[in-house]
Amino acid sequence: MKFDKVFKLYIFKKDDVAKLSLKVNENLVVEYKMKINEIKHIVDNWKTGVDLSTDNNNWFIEYKSYGPRPESVYSPYVRFSVSQDRFKFHYRLTYNDMLDLERDFYYQINNKMYWEENV
């Protein structure tokens, strides 16, 4: 199946687990696993900033309106950084990517998903 969005999210309510996959390119996708309240914190606070430690990762998310200095050109993006032990990953996402994640989260929380049918 083609990975056509930046994010794929799967909420498993019974297990209190959220699996968040981020597409790096056509050949690489990175998956993160966390508790539902942790992903909820991310989707509820990304516009004002997130600095969150989970069991496996440290998350730093910041909405920025301007690019780097010295030019500081208006160029809105979301800095989405995840660190784990010796590794740190920095993603640059659009405002709409984050809105899609937010919508997907609330849709899944409020609806029964096909992967929950046998639960």
Residue pairs with C-beta under 8 A, 6 or more apart in sequence:
3 21
3 23
3 26
3 29
5 23
5 97
5 100
6 22
6 23
6 93
6 94
6 97
6 100
7 20
7 21
7 22
7 23
7 97
7 100
7 101
7 104
8 20
8 21
8 23
8 29
9 18
9 19
9 20
9 21
9 39
9 101
9 104
9 105
9 108
10 18
10 19
10 108
10 113
10 115
11 17
11 18
11 36
11 39
11 105
11 108
11 109
11 113
12 18
12 19
12 115
12 116
13 36
13 109
13 116
14 116
14 119
16 35
16 36
17 33
17 34
17 35
17 36
18 33
18 34
18 35
18 36
18 38
18 39
18 105
19 31
19 32
19 33
20 31
20 32
20 33
20 34
20 39
20 101
21 29
21 30
21 31
21 32
22 29
22 30
22 31
22 32
22 80
22 91
23 29
24 30
24 91
30 89
32 56
32 57
32 82
33 56
34 54
34 55
34 56
34 57
35 54
35 55
36 109
38 52
38 54
39 105
40 105
40 109
41 50
41 52
42 50
42 52
42 59
42 61
43 98
43 101
43 102
43 105
43 106
45 61
46 61
46 63
46 78
46 98
46 102
47 63
47 98
48 63
49 61
49 62
49 63
50 59
50 60
50 61
50 62
51 59
51 60
52 58
52 59
52 60
53 59
56 84
57 82
57 83
57 84
58 82
58 83
58 84
59 81
59 82
60 79
60 81
60 82
60 83
61 78
61 79
61 80
61 81
62 78
62 79
63 76
63 77
63 78
63 79
63 95
63 98
64 76
64 77
64 78
64 79
65 74
65 75
65 76
66 72
66 73
66 74
66 75
67 73
67 74
67 75
67 77
76 94
76 95
77 92
77 93
77 94
77 95
78 92
78 93
78 94
78 95
78 97
78 98
79 90
79 91
79 92
80 90
80 91
80 92
80 93
81 88
81 89
81 90
81 91
82 88
82 89
82 91
83 89
